């Protein structure tokens, strides 16, 4: 009888721990998955006519949101591969959307949407097109534009330099780079003027050191009538990246041509930045991770961190017991990169029987 009583108590204890484990799984997060891409404040307007169809307008908003996402995570050379994606396919990649605002003004219907795309579905689409996406990381660069009139052997700065005055006039919503222009300091002008014959090798340190931004872009435009040669020096992560470009004709007095020229240069810089943050989605490292399931707060924190790491393709609980939850994590990178990212969050691991056991250092 004592044996049966003990067995019964053990069974009750096991059921209790099983119940706790189930609570951890079903209530730790609403959805155990990698995070979505959120595109907000998508604005659409159309005349309010007899054949007005609100669903068609919303579909146009979905297409616009999808294009904005692609512009922010895909280099320009690959964007053409994603033209004309059917709206039904786009809708199939949407997790949630909300109508932020809608109104009628003078027989015009205005709509503002927030749209969230499932990151895994987006990455799957890009992989079918043989496209490696990039992390949508915002970045500040100190930006020094120098315009050289070669006919006069003269440096144009500040108010005389239309690149300086117009650079931030036409910023795109989906751009990742924020350009910090230098102040209109006459000492800077004298330095650049003094070095006009060696600008491509001049390091600009006297100017750069005035600002608390180490990463910078030096743009030097050599203008010979309407012919333009562009020398770009992009300094990032202690490395110089040099890019030369040639344009047969640019009329800087034509505002439309000038803004098109600026947009073209910004595209070069955006593509460079995306190349520094590229995700190789063909690499899918599968990790089995064990975490103590006795603390819901720590579980929620761990899942939130996984959701916030863009290099994580997917994660889910594949089994559990009365002590641990076991996660399958699919990571687009190397084990060392994963350990580095998790160490930044005060996590480390020890490997036991091919299971990565999570240790929280906090």
N, C-alpha and C positions, 0 to 999 in steps of 0.2 A: 504493500500500500504506500509506504514511504517513497518507493521508487516511482510509482505512478503519480503521486503528488508532486514530486520533484520535476518529472517530465512535463506535467501540466503547467507548472510555474515557468519552466524554460520556454514552453510553447507560447505562453502569454507574453513573456519577455521578448521573444523573437517577433511576435506580431506587433508589439508596441514599437520596436525599432523599425520594423518594416513600414509601419504607419508613418513614423517620423521621416523616413527616407522618401516616402511618396509625397509627403508635404513639401520636403525640400525640392523635389523635382517639379511639382506642379505649381508651387507658389514662389519659387525663387526668382523666376522671371516670367513674363507673359509669353515670350517666345525665345527659345534658346537658339539663336542664330546670329550670324554676323550682321553688323549694322547696315542701315540703308543709306543711300545717297539722297539728301534732301535738297530740293531746288525750290526756293521760295519766291513769292512776289512775281509770279508770271502774269503779265498783263496782256489782255486781249480786248480789242474793241471792234464792233461791227455795227453797221446801220440796222435799226430795228424795222424790218420789213415784213410783209405778209407771210413770206415763206421762212420766217425766223425759226431756227432750230437750235435750242440751247445745248443739246447733246453734241451737235457738230462743233459749236464754239468751244466746248470743253475739250473735245478731241484735238482741236487746234492748239489749245493750251498744253495738252499732253505732248504734242509734237514739239512745241517750242521749248518745253521743259527738258525733254530728251536731248534736243540739240544743244541746249546750254550745258547739260551735263557732259556731253561728248566733247564740246569745245574746251572744257576744263580738265579732262583726264586723258585726252587722246591727242597725240602730236598731229600737226596740220597735214603731214604727208599721208596719214591714215584716215583722216576724216572723210575723204571722198568715198571710202569703202562703206560708209554708214549712211550715205544719202538714200532717201526713198525707202527707209525701213517702214513696213506697213503699220498703220496706226493700231491695228489689233495686236500686233506683236509688241508694240510699245506698251499698250495697256496691260498686256500679260506680265510685264516686268514691274508694274506699279504695285507697291505694297499698300499705300494709303494716299488719299488726296483730300484736300479741303478747300472749299470756296471761302477765301478770305474776305472778299468784298464783291458785290455786284450792284450796279446802279444804272439808271437811264438818265441821260442828259441830252436834251435836244434831239430826241429820236436816235441816239447812239447808245448801244448797250456796252457797258464796261464790266469786265470780269477780271478778278485777281485770284490766282490759284497758288496753293502750296502742294507740291508733289514729292512723294518719297518713292524712290526706286529701290528694288531689292538688289543689293550689291552682288550677290552670287549670280543672279540672273543676268545682270549687266556684264559681269566678267565672263560668263558662259558665252554670251553673244559675241563679245570681242574675241574670245578664243577661236570661235568658228570662223572669224574673219582674219585670223592670224595677226591680231593686233595685241600688243602689250600695253595695258593702260598705265597711268601714272597716279601716284597719290596726289589728291587735290590739296596741296600744302601751300598756304599763303606765305609770301616772302617779301621783306623790305630790302631794296637795294638803293644805295646811294647812286644817283645817276648824274653824270657830268657830261652834258652835250657841248661839243666844241665845233664851231663852224668856221672853216678856213676858206676865204676867197683867194683862190690861187692866182687869179688875174692881178690882184692888187697886193698879193702876199700879206694878207691882213687877217687877223683873228677877229671874229664877230662874237661878242658875248652879250648875255642878258637881253636887254630890250632890242638890240640889233640882231640878235639870233632868234629867228622865228621858230627854230626847233625848241629852244628854251621856253619861249612864251606859249607855245601851242602844244607841248608834249602831253600835258594832262587834261586837255580839253575834251578828248573823245574816248575816255576809258570805257572798256567793255565790262559789263556786269560779271562775266565769267572769268575775267583775267585773274591770274594768281599773283602777279607781281605788282608791288606798290613802289613807285619811283619817288625817291626823296631827292628833290632838286636842291643844289647848294644855294646859300644866300647870295645876294648880289654884292659880293665883296670885291672892291677894286684891287685889293692886294692879290686876289686869285687871278683876276684878269691880267695884272702885270706879270705874274709868274708864267701864265700860259703864253702870253705874248713874247716874253723873254725866250721861251723854249719852242718857238714856232717851227724851227727847222728840225727839231728832234722829237716832235710830239708822239710819234709812234713808239719811241723807246723811253720817253719821259714817264716817271712812275707816279706823278701827281700826289706824292706822299704829303707834301706840305698842306695841300688842300684836304685830302682825305682824313688826315689826323685831327682835323677840327671837328669831326663828326664822330658820334659814337656808333658808327655802322661800319663794320670791317668789310663786308661783302659789297662790291660796287661794280658799276658798269661805266666804262669810259667810251663815249661815242665821239669819234672824230670824223667829220664830214668834210672832204676836200671837194670844193665846188669850182669847176672850170666852165664858165658860162652855164649851160644847162646840164652838162655832164657831171656826174657825181660818183666819187669813190668813197666808200665807207670803211673805216677801220674800227672794229669793235674789240674792246678788251674787257672780258667778263671775268671778274675775280670772285671766286667762290671756293670755300673750304681750303684756303691757302694755295689755290692753284689758279694760274692765269689761263684763260681760254680765248684764243685769238680768232677772229672771223673777219675776212675781207669780202666786201660786196661791191658790185659795180652796177650803176644805173645809167642807161644811155641818155635819158632826158628827164629832168625833174625841174619844174618851174616853181620855185619857192614863193613866188608872188601870187600864185594861184592857190587859194585856200583849199580847194578840193584835192588838188594834186599833192599839196603839202601834207594834208591829213592822211591821204592814202599812203604816202611815203612813210609817215610815222607808224601807221597801222602795220605796214610790212615789216618794219624794224621790230616792233613789239612782238610780232609773230615769231621772229627769229629768237628773241629772248625767252618767250614763253616755251618754245620748243626745247631750247637749251635746258630750262628749268625742269620741264617734264622728263627730259632724258636723265636728269639727276635723281629722279624719284620714280623711275620705271619699276613696275611690278612684273616679274616673270611668272605669269599665271600657268605656264607649262610645268613649273616646278611645284609639286604638291606634296609637301612633307606631312606624313601622317603620324600624329603623336597620340599616345594613350596617357592621359593625365589623371592622377588620383588626388582627390581633395577630401579632407575630413568633413562629413556632412552634419556635424553636431552644432554648427554655428551658421544660422541663416544669413546673418549680416556679412560674414566673410564669403559665403557662397555668392551672394548678390554682388559683392564688390569684385570678386574674381570674374564673374560672367560679364559685368559691366566693362572691365578692362579688356576682356577678349573681344567684346563688341566694338570697342573703340580703336582697336588695332586694325588698320586697313589691310595689312598683309595677311590677316587671317581670313581665309576663304570661307570657312564654315566651322561650326563646332556644335556638338550635341552630346547628351548623356546616353551612353550605350549600355550601361548596366550600373547597378548599385547594390550595396548590402547594408547591414545595420551600422556600419562605421564610415563608409566612403561612397562618394559619387565618382564614377569613372567617365571621363570625357574623351571623346574623339575630337581632336583638333587638326584641321587641315590648314597648313601654313604655306604661303607662297614665298619660300626662302630657305635658308640653311638653318640647321640646328643652332649654330652660334648666334645667328641674327635673332632667332626666337629668344634664346637665353639672354641676349643683350637687352631686348625690349622688355622682357619680364623683370630683369634685374633693375631696370629703371623704375619699376613699380614696386620694388622691395620684395620680389619673389625670387626664390631659387628652388632648385630641384635636386633630388637624388634618385638615381635609377635603380629600381628593384624589379627583377624579372621582366624587363622591357617596359615597365610602367614608370612614368615620371611622377614621383611623389612630390607634391607641392609643399614647400615650406614658406610660410609668411614671415618675413623678417621684421615687419612693423610691430 
